[in-house]
């Protein structure tokens, strides 16, 4: 586990399901945009403040993350994640699910490598809402960014990477903070807001948050980040209106124009969780409460397929769900 992921109180080991909850940490730079009758304005703050249709009052809670040692730099994080991903890919396992997940990860990393070769860092962004799918995608992207030299890894000896980086000569020698857009629902879960803020800091994201419907949010984002040409999406083929997407799919002509990059389009639900739990990646605590797909408070509830009793008051964690067609049973839309 990353040194900066050594967390107390709200984060548990993989066996219980890692948790991140509580208030957002300070010193997180997030651009935020709220709904307005005029052109949306972008505000850069030094503290992650959730922005929604109504002010979100800070909760009286202990800090969500307590890290042991120093906060790792982005190159160190990329280096560590790449070693973890390579170790996962190199594992000789007889488990059918893990073998399938390994194959999916290799394909996804190939798509990411191709995207990093096609576009400059300022031309790329990530659609990020703290959910399981975009979390897997984020980890894979960071693992594909340039790894630091051994002198940048606190004395840790650099090792050859099992997966080659064919486009490395075209990229900056050190990784740049990944641009990201978070389109928040009108009524976001506090746990999701906290997780987005924490992981924005943890993974050094350059995140812009928009409390707007999707189309105007994308229009505003592309107006604010005019260099962006392509956006990594955590879309899977089982998502609504996604069954015919390719790894690189331009948006429809009546939508804001950019290329949607879909590295995990063919992953199955169980493979997403196999990857997260195999690599000990902390995830939003709502998944431990039976939520298998996250939207807003008004249209999302724990998945009834995970109910432990007839009254549906207690639920198994999301990673115990198996079937793709049951993933969205807790969503109204």
Buried (B, 14 or more C-beta within 10 A) or exposed (E): BBBBBEBEBBBBEBEEBBBBBBBBBEEBBBBBBBBEEEEBEBBEEEEBBBBBEEEBEEEEEEBBBEBEEEBBBBBBBBBBBBBBBBEBBEEEEEEEBBBBBBEBBEBBBBBBBBBBBBBEBBBBBBBBBBBBBBBBBBBBBBBBBBBBEEEBBBEBEBEEBEBEBEBBEEBEEBBBBBBBBBBBBBBBBBBBBBBBBBBBBBBBBBBBBBBBEEEBBBBBBBEBBEEBBBBBBBBBBBBEEBEEBEBBBEEEEEEBEBBBBBBBBBBBBBBBBBBBBBBBBBBBBBBBBBBBBBBBEEEBBBBEBBBEEEEBEEBBBBBBBEEBEBBBBBBEE
